[in-house]
Amino acid sequence: MISRVASVAVYVRDQHSALDFYTRVLGFEVVSVEGGRAELEPAGGSTSIVLLTGERADSWPGAVYSCADIVATYESLRASGVQFAEPPTRHRGGVMTTFTDVDGNAFVLSETGTRQRVTRPLDGGYALAVVRFGRELIDRDFHRDIRIAMIASDAGLSPFQFIRLFKRTYGETPGQYLKRARMERAQCLLRYSRIAVAQIGHRVGYRSPGTFSDRFRKLVGLSPSEYRRKYYVELSGSWAPWYFAAMWARRSALSEPSATSSPRSSDTTGR
């Protein structure tokens, strides 16, 4: 069965072929199908999976497919044409391997009772999918109380392994990326809005105005108030609200770096 805290969203190109794979090969049952969205659940119930028709760059939905007998399941799925990265292998987290569905979405296959965490180095496309999954969570929830350990757990990794993979891919640790994401959004709000500085700090994830001001000054070189006085841009007319400019600036700033790029933040804190 698929194991995760909530329903797992998996993007597929063709709903018909994906449904055939998940029902015939993996044994899921169809709960509902509405347009490009199909809800499925394992034969025994428990956590559901949602198939969404459309394109998505990431191929790591953050899911684990667990079974009672991993060797028998591996042989059965392999006979059905499922592509595996390797035979089931024992790691510190238990016996596991990885496989992909018809659209290249990667899953971890583990035996029931195994700690559902990959504790060995990952390479290639699968590793990139894992760190993209984590980066997407940071981009989406940067304003929340994010814990790197929780992101790593969702990605099926130990915190140390996730941090190492993330830094190798993006040139900075997840903690540095999170701080930069928050500060870049704060800069946009300071430049293009009249929102109070304390409220901006809260909106980007800092409960304490003092902590927000200290972190901002450390990364940018100016206090939030000084930055606003120096760079504030007056936007007039209903055709150019401040949040469009903020969205544009955020998208430009977060273009994906190469695997060999250097860290863009001088902060060396990893968490």
VENURNOR-V8400 format. One record per pair of residues at least 24 apart in sequence whose ideal C-beta (glycine too) atoms are under 10 Angstrom apart, sorted by sequence separation. I is the first residue (numbers start at 0). J is the second residue. D is the distance in whole Angstrom. If there is no record, write none. Layout:
# VENURNOR-V8400
I_J_D + I_J_D
This chain:
# VENURNOR-V8400
1_25_9 + 11_35_9 + 41_65_9 + 69_93_9 + 70_94_8 + 72_96_10 + 84_108_10 + 89_113_10 + 90_114_10 + 92_116_5 + 93_117_10 + 95_119_9 + 97_121_8 + 104_128_8 + 105_129_8 + 129_153_10 + 130_154_8 + 132_156_10 + 180_204_9 + 181_205_7 + 199_223_7 + 0_25_10 + 10_35_10 + 69_94_5 + 73_98_8 + 81_106_10 + 83_108_8 + 91_116_9 + 92_117_6 + 93_118_9 + 99_124_9 + 103_128_9 + 129_154_5 + 147_172_8 + 178_203_10 + 0_26_9 + 1_27_8 + 11_37_9 + 69_95_7 + 72_98_10 + 90_116_9 + 91_117_10 + 92_118_4 + 99_125_9 + 128_154_9 + 129_155_7 + 130_156_9 + 147_173_5 + 178_204_9 + 185_211_7 + 189_215_9 + 196_222_9 + 197_223_9 + 0_27_9 + 21_48_7 + 69_96_8 + 81_108_9 + 90_117_7 + 91_118_5 + 92_119_8 + 105_132_10 + 129_156_7 + 147_174_6 + 150_177_9 + 177_204_8 + 196_223_5 + 8_36_9 + 9_37_10 + 90_118_5 + 91_119_8 + 97_125_6 + 133_161_6 + 137_165_9 + 145_173_9 + 195_223_10 + 196_224_6 + 199_227_9 + 21_50_7 + 90_119_5 + 99_128_10 + 132_161_10 + 133_162_10 + 145_174_9 + 147_176_10 + 182_211_9 + 185_214_9 + 186_215_8 + 9_39_9 + 20_50_10 + 65_95_9 + 126_156_10 + 147_177_8 + 181_211_9 + 185_215_6 + 189_219_10 + 196_226_9 + 64_95_10 + 88_119_8 + 129_160_9 + 130_161_7 + 133_164_9 + 134_165_7 + 196_227_7 + 6_38_8 + 7_39_10 + 18_50_7 + 63_95_8 + 76_108_8 + 129_161_7 + 130_162_10 + 133_165_6 + 145_177_6 + 182_214_7 + 186_218_10 + 189_221_10 + 6_39_10 + 17_50_5 + 64_97_10 + 121_154_10 + 130_163_10 + 181_214_8 + 182_215_6 + 185_218_10 + 186_219_7 + 6_40_9 + 17_51_10 + 63_97_10 + 64_98_8 + 117_151_10 + 121_155_9 + 126_160_10 + 130_164_5 + 131_165_10 + 134_168_9 + 181_215_9 + 185_219_9 + 189_223_6 + 193_227_9 + 17_52_8 + 73_108_7 + 116_151_8 + 121_156_8 + 129_164_6 + 130_165_5 + 133_168_10 + 134_169_7 + 141_176_9 + 145_180_10 + 182_217_9 + 183_218_9 + 186_221_10 + 188_223_9 + 189_224_9 + 192_227_9 + 14_50_6 + 64_100_10 + 72_108_7 + 116_152_7 + 129_165_9 + 130_166_9 + 133_169_10 + 137_173_7 + 141_177_6 + 145_181_10 + 178_214_7 + 182_218_5 + 183_219_10 + 189_225_10 + 190_226_8 + 14_51_9 + 15_52_10 + 72_109_10 + 73_110_10 + 84_121_9 + 115_152_9 + 117_154_8 + 118_155_9 + 119_156_10 + 127_164_9 + 130_167_8 + 131_168_8 + 136_173_9 + 137_174_10 + 140_177_9 + 141_178_9 + 178_215_10 + 181_218_9 + 182_219_6 + 186_223_9 + 189_226_5 + 190_227_7 + 1_39_9 + 14_52_5 + 59_97_10 + 72_110_8 + 84_122_10 + 116_154_9 + 117_155_5 + 118_156_8 + 119_157_10 + 126_164_6 + 130_168_5 + 131_169_10 + 138_176_9 + 141_179_9 + 142_180_9 + 185_223_7 + 189_227_4 + 193_231_9 + 1_40_8 + 2_41_9 + 7_46_7 + 9_48_6 + 10_49_10 + 11_50_5 + 13_52_8 + 14_53_10 + 25_64_7 + 69_108_6 + 84_123_9 + 116_155_6 + 117_156_6 + 118_157_5 + 121_160_8 + 126_165_10 + 129_168_9 + 130_169_7 + 134_173_8 + 137_176_6 + 138_177_10 + 141_180_4 + 142_181_8 + 178_217_9 + 179_218_7 + 188_227_9 + 189_228_10 + 190_229_10 + 191_230_10 + 192_231_9 + 0_40_8 + 1_41_6 + 6_46_7 + 7_47_8 + 8_48_8 + 9_49_7 + 10_50_8 + 11_51_7 + 12_52_7 + 26_66_10 + 60_100_9 + 69_109_7 + 70_110_9 + 84_124_10 + 115_155_6 + 116_156_6 + 117_157_8 + 120_160_7 + 121_161_10 + 127_167_10 + 133_173_6 + 137_177_5 + 140_180_10 + 141_181_5 + 178_218_7 + 186_226_7 + 189_229_10 + 190_230_5 + 191_231_8 + 192_232_10 + 193_233_10 + 0_41_4 + 5_46_7 + 6_47_5 + 7_48_5 + 8_49_5 + 9_50_6 + 10_51_5 + 11_52_6 + 12_53_8 + 58_99_8 + 69_110_4 + 84_125_7 + 116_157_6 + 118_159_9 + 119_160_8 + 126_167_8 + 127_168_6 + 136_177_10 + 141_182_10 + 182_223_10 + 185_226_9 + 186_227_9 + 189_230_7 + 190_231_6 + 191_232_6 + 0_42_8 + 4_46_8 + 5_47_9 + 6_48_7 + 7_49_7 + 8_50_8 + 9_51_7 + 10_52_8 + 11_53_8 + 12_54_7 + 58_100_9 + 62_104_8 + 64_106_5 + 65_107_9 + 66_108_7 + 68_110_7 + 69_111_9 + 118_160_7 + 122_164_9 + 126_168_8 + 134_176_7 + 137_179_10 + 138_180_7 + 141_183_9 + 142_184_8 + 189_231_7 + 190_232_5 + 191_233_9 + 192_234_9 + 0_43_6 + 2_45_8 + 3_46_6 + 6_49_5 + 7_50_10 + 8_51_6 + 10_53_6 + 11_54_10 + 12_55_10 + 62_105_9 + 63_106_7 + 64_107_7 + 65_108_8 + 66_109_8 + 67_110_7 + 68_111_9 + 117_160_7 + 120_163_8 + 121_164_7 + 130_173_9 + 133_176_9 + 134_177_10 + 137_180_6 + 141_184_7 + 175_218_10 + 189_232_10 + 191_234_6 + 0_44_8 + 1_45_8 + 2_46_6 + 3_47_10 + 5_49_10 + 10_54_7 + 11_55_9 + 58_102_8 + 60_104_6 + 61_105_10 + 62_106_5 + 63_107_5 + 64_108_5 + 65_109_5 + 66_110_6 + 67_111_5 + 69_113_8 + 116_160_9 + 117_161_10 + 120_164_8 + 137_181_10 + 182_226_10 + 186_230_8 + 190_234_9 + 0_45_5 + 1_46_5 + 3_48_9 + 10_55_4 + 58_103_5 + 59_104_7 + 60_105_8 + 61_106_9 + 62_107_8 + 63_108_8 + 64_109_8 + 65_110_7 + 66_111_6 + 67_112_9 + 122_167_10 + 0_46_7 + 1_47_8 + 9_55_9 + 10_56_9 + 26_72_10 + 58_104_5 + 59_105_5 + 60_106_7 + 61_107_10 + 63_109_6 + 65_111_5 + 109_155_9 + 134_180_9 + 218_264_7 + 0_47_10 + 1_48_5 + 8_55_9 + 10_57_8 + 25_72_10 + 55_102_9 + 57_104_9 + 58_105_6 + 59_106_9 + 65_112_8 + 66_113_10 + 107_154_10 + 120_167_10 + 194_241_9 + 217_264_10 + 218_265_8 + 0_48_10 + 10_58_9 + 57_105_10 + 59_107_10 + 65_113_7 + 107_155_5 + 191_239_9 + 192_240_9 + 193_241_8 + 217_265_9 + 218_266_6 + 9_58_9 + 26_75_10 + 55_104_9 + 106_155_9 + 191_240_9 + 192_241_5 + 217_266_7 + 10_60_8 + 50_100_10 + 63_113_9 + 65_115_7 + 105_155_10 + 191_241_4 + 192_242_8 + 9_60_5 + 24_75_9 + 25_76_8 + 64_115_10 + 190_241_8 + 191_242_8 + 8_60_6 + 9_61_10 + 24_76_7 + 50_102_9 + 63_115_4 + 191_243_9 + 192_244_9 + 214_266_9 + 7_60_5 + 8_61_9 + 9_62_8 + 62_115_10 + 63_116_9 + 188_241_8 + 191_244_5 + 192_245_8 + 7_61_6 + 8_62_9 + 24_78_10 + 25_79_9 + 50_104_10 + 63_117_9 + 187_241_8 + 188_242_9 + 190_244_8 + 191_245_6 + 7_62_4 + 24_79_5 + 187_242_8 + 190_245_8 + 6_62_10 + 7_63_9 + 23_79_8 + 24_80_8 + 25_81_9 + 189_245_10 + 191_247_10 + 3_60_9 + 4_61_10 + 24_81_7 + 187_244_7 + 188_245_6 + 191_248_8 + 3_61_6 + 97_155_9 + 187_245_4 + 190_248_8 + 1_60_9 + 3_62_6 + 20_79_9 + 142_201_8 + 145_204_7 + 186_245_9 + 187_246_8 + 1_61_10 + 2_62_7 + 3_63_7 + 20_80_9 + 95_155_9 + 142_202_6 + 144_204_7 + 187_247_9 + 1_62_5 + 2_63_5 + 20_81_9 + 142_203_6 + 143_204_6 + 184_245_7 + 187_248_5 + 0_62_10 + 1_63_7 + 2_64_8 + 141_203_7 + 142_204_5 + 144_206_8 + 183_245_9 + 184_246_10 + 186_248_8 + 187_249_6 + 0_63_9 + 1_64_6 + 2_65_5 + 92_155_9 + 141_204_6 + 142_205_9 + 186_249_9 + 0_64_7 + 1_65_8 + 92_156_9 + 140_204_9 + 184_248_9 + 0_65_6 + 59_124_9 + 92_157_8 + 183_248_7 + 184_249_6 + 187_252_9 + 0_66_8 + 58_124_7 + 59_125_7 + 91_157_9 + 183_249_6 + 186_252_9 + 58_125_8 + 59_126_9 + 61_128_10 + 59_127_9 + 60_128_9 + 61_129_9 + 183_251_10 + 184_252_9 + 58_127_9 + 59_128_3 + 180_249_8 + 183_252_5 + 57_127_9 + 58_128_4 + 59_129_5 + 182_252_10 + 183_253_7 + 56_127_10 + 57_128_6 + 58_129_10 + 59_130_9 + 61_132_6 + 56_128_9 + 57_129_9 + 59_131_7 + 60_132_8 + 61_133_9 + 180_252_9 + 25_98_10 + 57_130_10 + 58_131_8 + 59_132_4 + 179_252_8 + 180_253_7 + 57_131_5 + 58_132_9 + 59_133_9 + 61_135_10 + 179_253_9 + 25_100_8 + 56_131_7 + 57_132_6 + 61_136_9 + 24_100_9 + 55_131_10 + 59_135_9 + 24_101_9 + 57_134_9 + 176_253_9 + 57_135_6 + 21_100_7 + 56_135_9 + 20_100_6 + 21_101_9 + 55_135_10 + 20_101_5 + 25_106_9 + 19_101_8 + 20_102_9 + 182_264_9 + 17_100_7 + 179_262_9 + 16_100_10 + 17_101_6 + 179_263_6 + 182_266_10 + 16_101_6 + 17_102_7 + 171_256_8 + 179_264_5 + 16_102_8 + 169_255_8 + 170_256_5 + 176_262_9 + 178_264_7 + 17_104_9 + 168_255_9 + 169_256_5 + 170_257_8 + 175_262_6 + 176_263_9 + 179_266_8 + 13_101_8 + 168_256_8 + 169_257_9 + 170_258_8 + 175_263_8 + 176_264_8 + 178_266_6 + 11_100_8 + 12_101_8 + 13_102_8 + 61_150_10 + 168_257_9 + 169_258_8 + 170_259_8 + 171_260_9 + 175_264_5 + 11_101_7 + 12_102_6 + 168_258_5 + 170_260_4 + 171_261_8 + 172_262_8 + 174_264_9 + 175_265_9 + 178_268_8 + 9_100_7 + 11_102_5 + 12_103_9 + 61_152_10 + 62_153_10 + 167_258_7 + 168_259_10 + 169_260_7 + 170_261_5 + 171_262_4 + 175_266_5 + 10_102_7 + 11_103_10 + 61_153_5 + 63_155_6 + 167_259_9 + 168_260_9 + 170_262_5 + 171_263_6 + 172_264_9 + 174_266_8 + 175_267_7 + 9_102_8 + 11_104_8 + 61_154_6 + 62_155_9 + 169_262_8 + 170_263_7 + 171_264_6 + 174_267_9 + 175_268_7 + 177_270_9 + 10_104_7 + 59_153_10 + 61_155_7 + 169_263_9 + 170_264_9 + 172_266_9 + 174_268_5 + 175_269_7 + 9_104_5 + 59_154_7 + 171_266_9 + 172_267_8 + 174_269_5 + 175_270_10 + 59_155_9 + 166_262_8 + 171_267_9 + 172_268_8 + 173_269_8 + 174_270_5 + 7_104_10 + 9_106_9 + 172_269_4 + 173_270_8 + 171_269_9 + 172_270_8 + 7_106_9 + 166_269_8 + 165_269_9 + 1_106_8 + 2_107_9 + 163_269_9 + 2_109_8 + 162_269_5 + 162_270_8 + 2_111_9 + 159_269_9 + 0_111_9 + 138_249_9 + 158_269_9 + 3_115_9 + 158_270_8 + 2_115_6 + 138_253_7 + 137_253_10 + 134_253_9 + 134_255_8 + 147_269_8 + 148_270_8 + 147_270_5 + 131_255_9 + 146_270_8 + 130_258_10 + 127_258_8 + 4_149_10 + 4_152_9 + 4_153_8 + 3_153_7 + 3_155_10 + 56_255_9
